[in-house]
Every structure is written in structure tokens, then in C-alpha cells.
Amino acid sequence: MVEPMKPNDMPTDLQSSFELQRAAFAQRPHSQWPERRDRLQRLRRLVSDNEEEIERTIDADFGGRPAIETQIAEIYPSLAEINGALRSGERWMRPERVWVSKWFLPARAEIQPRPLGVVGVIVPWNYPLYLAIGPMVGALVAGNRTLVKMSEYTPAFSALFKRLVEKYFAPEEAAVVTGDAAVAQAFSELPFDHLLFTGSTAVGRRVMAAAAANLTPVTLELGGKSPTVVAPDYPVQRAATRILAGKLLNAGQTCVAPDYVLLPREMIKPFVREARAQARRMFPAGLGNRDFCAVVNQRHYARLTGYLDQAKEAGVRIETLFDGRARDNAAHRLAPALLIDPPTALDVMREEIFGPLLPLVPYDRIEDAVARINAMPKPLALYWFDEDEKRTSWALHNTQAGGVCVNETLMHVAQEELPSSAVSGRREWAIITAATASKRSAR
């Protein structure tokens, strides 16, 4: 257990950044729309004016991440979040009239959004731009100050982002801190008005425990094992193509990536064939293809190869999807592979994979697939491939997940108006004040 830091042990720049923002908010707690709009416009320029440098530093941190993936998965979604807030932010600030019980008429009641104060954001390494910008958008459009802790696993981008935030924002508006787990621990212990953490369940527990001393409201965006179900009569080529597209983005290092596939027993063989064909269409040069992302570092590479080695020792059939080498140890690059019906006791079936490995789990009845999903912790995402609308409706009614895609993967995350979007969760970044007024007393 990590002992809480004493105030005198807190990193000086971290403590001073927090105190500066808290004092600034206390002095001017109610920013108007022009000020919030200006901050969002500066955040947009931060991204749009520095796209090439953002792509270059993230590529360096991963040891190979294609620019197109950074554009599609980070830059474009970040700009979409900002533009959505610029379109709707002024409307979000307006009071909302609500119904009044007849016993209190002619009084009126309304909900008034108010800024919280200083918001903390802990950013993971897998999408370091988007998972910093998205929460910052929500915090700034709601009128808050924000302090952002970047991941030590992306040092080049973290240093760049810190420099850019210092260029485009005053430190009392937004600031970035970098550092290792000790800094993250100290960050979590600050008395934020709200704290957002994105990352693993294990680290999320530590963040929640550290924040509890201050009763800091915490939002945890955690990972997990997101299942994919393929119905018996769904076209196997289409399923393989769409599942691979979601799985191989960022080499599977996505919190909502398909983690394992439940499919009819007789579909295993054709699925393997179609998945191999699709992987080779996407990346014809295999591990030599620079458009296939590397595993972020040696630690995570060793974790993933450990899953494979354990499965091999257990006699699991492993189908590598690339031609040529399956591993590049020096560059921590790992070919995508299917693991056929691995035992549930293996680490690959107990832990979030977060890499290009995909277990295929056969079922005999689709009801068994749903029962298996429900026997496990509620997943962050569920992917259901089925052309039968009635059966699809039954499945969604009988399962629980943070988000669902039907006949696709990942697409729900890109929808601004769904709760997975950082902006559309804006009520977390504001105090929703209930206000009532009596028309009699107002006269």
C-alpha cells in the first residue's frame, strides 16, 4: 500500500499549480460564454496548428505508430469534441425550466449549471492526445480550471503537450504535469472538485483510494474484457473484416477493442480463414508494415508474449495472421494472432488483453454466449453481429455493457451525443443547482 504524501512532500510544481488555479477560480468563479469560447478556440489551435509534431512524438513514444491512426483516432476526434462544444456550449449554460408541483404554483423552478472549480485529469498512454483533450473540453466548456497529469509511458508527447498548453493557456486556466507513479499518487491526493482517471482497474482502485481522503468526486473510465458475439447466420467474411478493423487499430491497445469473440463452433474454421485474409489485406508486409502499430513498450510486449507462451504450454491452438515473423523483440512488435478456445484459467481469458491477440470461444447455443457474458464483470463495450433484429433486441435487453455496437466495432465512441463522449458527459463538470422562486415573493 502506498502511504499518502504529507503536504510538505508534495512536488512543488504540482502543489503550486493546483493552488494557483484554485485561487484564480475563487477570484472569478463565474466565467461567461465569450471567455469559455476563447479557451476552446485556443485549445482547437493547440491541436490544429501542431498536428505533425503531435504525430511525430506519438510515433516516437510507441516505437512505430502510423500517422493515419493518430489522425483518425486522436486528432480528428479531438477537433470534433472541441467543435461540438463550441456549437452547443452557450446553450448548455442556460438555465433549464422544470415542472413545478401544483401545490407550489405559481412558483417556478429551474436547473442552473455552475462550474465546479479545479478539475483534475489523469491521462493514459494509449491515446494520449484524445484522452487529454476530451476531458479538457468538458472541463473548460463548463467554466472550470483544469490540471492534467500525462502518462510517463509517452514521454515525448507528454513533454510536447506540456509545452503547448503553456504556450496557449495561462497556468491559472490549464496546466500539465508529468512524472511517474509517485507524481500520479500525489496528483490523486489533491482536493480537486472533480477527478477523472482513464486507465486500468488496478490503478483506478489506487486513484479512488487516494481521492477518498478528500471526498473528491471521481470518474473512473476503466477497461475490461469487451466481448464480441457473432450470430449463427451472420456472414463470416463481414464479421471477420469488421472485428479485425476494431481489433487491430492501435494494435489492439484500445480500452474498447474487441477482447474475445463468441461464435458458433462450426464458424471457427471459416472465421480463421477470413481473418487471416483480412489481416494480410490490411498489412501485406506483416510486421514489416509501418502502418501496423508497435506495442508501446517492452513491459507490455513481455506481458502479451507471456500470454502466448502460457497458452502454447497449455496446448492452445494459435493462428498467427501475418506471413513471416510473428515477433520482433527488439522493436516490441507483435503479429496479430487468434487463440482457439483457450481455457478460462489462462491469463489471456482473465485479464484485459490490450494488444493484438484475439481468443475465439465457440458456443453451441447463442443463449450460452449471453450467459457467459453475464457471468463476467460488466464490460465496457459489447459488439453484437446479427441480422435478426428481434434476436438482437433480445440480446441487448438481456446483457449490460457501457456501450454497444451492432454489426460494427468502436463506432459508438465517436458519437458526440452518446455518454461515452467526454463533452456529452458535461454534467459531470458542472454543479447542477436547483433554484426555485415564488412569483408572489418576487412582486
N, C-alpha and C positions, 0 to 999 in steps of 0.2 A: 504494500500500500504506500502511495506517495504522500508524504506529510505536507499539509498546507503550508504555503510560504508565509512568513511573517511580513508585515508591511515593509520593514527595512530591507528585506531580502528581495523584494520585487525589482525586476530590471528597471533601471531608471527611466529609459526612454518609453517603456510601456506604461509605467505609472504616470509619468508626466503627460503623455499623450491622452490618457484617459481623463486626467484631472483637467487638462485644457479644454477638452470637449465638453465635459460636464459643466464647467464654469461658463463656457460660451452658451450652452443651452439654457442654463439658469438665467442668464442675462437676456437672451432673446428666444423664448420658448415657442413663439407662435410665428413662424415664417409664413409669408403669403405666397401665392402661386408664382408670381414673377421670380422670386428668389429660388424656389424649388425648380422651376423650369430652367433657370440658368444653370443650376447644378447638374441637372440631367443633360443639358446640352453640352456642358463641359465633359461629362462622362462619355457622351457619344463621340466627341472629338478625340478623347483619350484612346478610344478603340479605333476609330476610322483613320486617324492620322498616323497610326503606328502598326498597321496590320502586318507588314513584312517583318518588322522586328519581333512582334509577338509570335509569328510563325517560326522564325529562326530560333528564338530562345526555347520555345516548347520542343522543337525538334531536337535541340541540343540536350535538353533535360531527359528526353526519352531515349536518346541514342538512336533516333530514327523514327520520326512521326511525319507522315506526308502532309504537306501544306494544305492539300484539299480537305483532309479530315479536320484540321484546325479551323479552316474556313467554315465548313458545313456544321461542325458540332460545337464550335465555340464563338467565332466572330459573328456569323450571321444570326444565331440565336441571341447573342448579347445585344446586338443592334436592334433586333426585334423587340426585346424586353424594354429597351430604352424608348424606342419609338411608341410602343404601346402605352407606356406611362406618360409620355408627352401628349399623346392624343387624349387620354382619359383622366389625367391627374387632377385637373381643375374640377372636373365633375365629381371625382372621388372625395374631394374636400368638402362638398356641400352637405349641409345637414339633411337628414332623411326623416321625413314626417312618418309617424307610425300611428296606428289606430289607438284610440283612447276609449276605455270602458265607458259605457253610457252613464255610470254613476258619477263620473268626474267631469262630464260635459258642463260648460263649454270650454274646459281646459284643452290645451294641445300638448302633444308630446313629440319629441324628435330625438334622433341619434346624431351626435356631433363627434366627428373624428378629431382626435387630438394627437400630436406627436408624443412618442414615449420618452425620448431623451437621447441617450447614447446606446447604440446598438452594436453588439459585437458579432463578428462573423469569422468562423474558423473554416478555412478553405482546404479541400483535399487536393491531391496531386493529379488525379486522372483527367479532370477538365478544369485546369486552374484559372483560366480566364472566365469562362461562363459561370462557374460556381463561386466566383468572386463578384462579377458584375451583376448577376441576377439578384442576389440578396442586397447589394448596394442600391440597386434601382428601387427595390421595395422600401428600403430604409429612407432614402433621400426623397422619394416622392411623398412619403408620409411626413416629411419635415424633421427627420431625425439627423443626428450626427452619427458617424459610423467609424468603427475601428476594426481593421481586418487583419487577421493572422494568416499568413500564407504558409504553405507546406514546405518543410525542409527538403522534401524529395524532388522539388522542382526549383533548385537554387537560381538558375539563370533567369527563368521567368519571374520568380519571386523578387529578385533584385530589380529587374526591369519594371515590374508593376509598382513597386515601392517608389521608384524614381518618377514614374509617370504620374502617380497620384500626387506626389509632392509638387510636380510641375503644374497640374491642372486644378489643384484644390489647396485651400488654406488648411493648415493642420487642425484647426478647430472644426472644420467641415467633415473631412475624411482623412484617414491616415492608415498606413500599413506598417505592420511589424513582421519581422522574420525571426527565425530561430528554431531550435529543436524542441523536443518534448517538454523540457523544463519550462521553456517560454510558453508553450501551449497550456501547461498546467497553471502557470501564473496568470495567463490571459483568462482562463476559465474561472479563476477566483476573483476577478474584478467584479464589482457590483453593477453590472450592466443593467439597463432597463429591459433588455431582451438579448438573448444569446442564441445564435444559430450555429449548429455544428453539422457538417456533412462529412460522413466517413463510416468507419466500421462500427459494428455494435460494441466491440470490446472497448474501443476508445470512447465511444459515446457514453458508456457507463461511467468512465472516469470523468468526463466533462460534466455530466449530470451531478455526480457526487461533489465535484469541486464547486459547482454553481449553487448547490443546495445550501451552503453556509450563508449565502446572501439572499436566499429565496428568489434567485434570479429566474424569471420565466425562460424556459429553454425550448427551442425547437430542434429536434434531432431528425436529420434526414439520413437514414441508415440504409445499408444494403440488405442482402439476404439472397435466398435461392429462388429466383423467379422462374416458375415452370412454364413450359410450352406444351400445349396439347394439340395433337393432330387427330381429327376425326377419321373414322374408317374410310369414308368415301371422298375425302379431300384429295385433290390432285397432288401427288407426291412431289413432282418436279417444282410446282409452285410453292409448296411448303418448304422444300429444301432451299430454294432460291431466297425466299423472304427471311427465313430463320437465319441463314448464313449471313445475309446482309446486316442483320441486327447483331449477330454474334461477333463478327469479325471487324466491325467498326472499333477502332482503337485497340485492336487485338483482344477484344472481349473485356477490356478494362473500363467497364461501364456499370454503374450500380444497377441499372435496369436491363442489362443484357440477358438474353435467354440463358438460364443456368443449366437446365436439363430439359429433355424432350420426352414426353409420354406419347407413345404412338402404338398402333396395333402391331402385334407380334409379326404378322406377315408383311408389314411395311418396312421392317428393319433393313432388309437387303436392298430393296429399291431406293430407300432413303440414303443409304451409304453411297450407292452408285451416283445418285443425283447430286448429293452434297459434294462428292469428290469432283464431279464435272463442274459444278458451280464454283468451287474454290479455285480450280485451275483456270476457269474463265476470268475470275476476278484478279488473280495473281499468277499469271502464266510463268513467271520466273521463280515462283516459290519463295523461299527465304531470301533469294537474291533480288526480289522485287522491292524497290524502295517505297512503294505505295502500301506495303504491309507494315504496320506499326510494330516497333520493338516492345518488349516488356520493360517497364520503366526503370528497373534497377536489378542488381544481382540478387538481392534479398527476395524479391517477388519471383524472379526467374527460378531460384532454388526451390521456392515453395511449390511452383507449378510442376517443375520436373520431378519433385518429390511425390506429387500426386500420381504422375505417370509411373514412376518406379514402383510405388506401392501397389498400383493397380496391376502392373505387369507381374509382380511377385504373387498376386492373388489369382493369377490366371485369367485376368480380364482381356478380352479381345480388343485391341486398339487399332483403329483405322486412321492412319495419317492421311491428310487430304492433299498435301503437296507432293510433287515429284522431288526427288533429290533428298537433300539433308532434312532431317526432322528437327535438328537443334543446331544453334550457333552459340556455344557457351560464351565465347569472348564478347559477342555483341548482344548478349541476352535476347536472342530472337528465337521464337518457338513456333514451329509449324502447327496449324490447327489440327486437332485430332478428335475423333469420335470414340467414346468408350462404351462398349456394348454391354448393357445390363450389369453394371458394376454392383457389388454387394453394398447394402446401405451402411455397413460398418466402416467403409473406406472413407478417408478424409475428403475425397472428391465429392462424396454424396452427403457429407455432414457440414461442410464449410462452404461459404460463398467462393466460387471458383475465381472470378475476376481475372480471366485470361482466356486463351483460345481453345479451351478444352470443353467438349460438349458430350455429356453422357446421354445415351439413348436407352430409355426404360420402357420395355414392352408392356402392354396391357392386353387382357383378353376381353374385358367389357369396359366401355367408357365410364361407367359408374365407378369402376375400380380406380380409374385415373383420378376422378374427382375426390374419391375417398382418400387417396394417397396425398393429394394436395392439402386436404382439410386436416390430415393427421400431423402436418408440419406447421411450424410458425407461419403466421400470415405473411405472404410475400409482398415485396414492394411492387411487383408487376406480375400480371398473368397474360399470356398470349394464347388465344384460342383460335384454331384454324378449322373452320367448319362452314359448309354452305347451307346447312339446315338451320334456318332462323329459330325454329321452335326449340331445337336442342341447344342452340347457343344461348337462348334466353333462359332455359333451364339451368345451364351451367353457370351463368353469371349470377343467377338467383341463389345458387347453392354453393358458391365459393366467395371468399373475401380476399381482396388484394388492394394495394394502394392505388393501382391504376390498371386498366385492361385495354388491350388492343385485340380486335377481332380481325383475323386474316392479315395481320401486319405485326411488326415489332417496333418498339421505340417511339412510334409516331405520337403517342399521347403526350409525351414530354414536351413536344414542340408547340403545343396548343396553349396560347396565352390565357385563355379563359378557363382552363381546367386547373384544379387545385395544385397540381404538381408544378405549375409555373410560379416563379418567385414573385412576380408582380401581382398575379391574381390572388395570391395569399396576403394581400396588402393589409387586411385587418389585423394580422399579427404584428404589424409595425406601427399600430396606432392605438391610442386609448379610445374606446368607443363609449362616449359619455351619453348617458340617458338624461335628457333635460325635459322638464315639464313647466308649463306656465299656465296660470289661470287667467282667462280673459277678464274675469271680474277684477282681479287684483291689478291687472295691467291698466285699468282705466284710471 
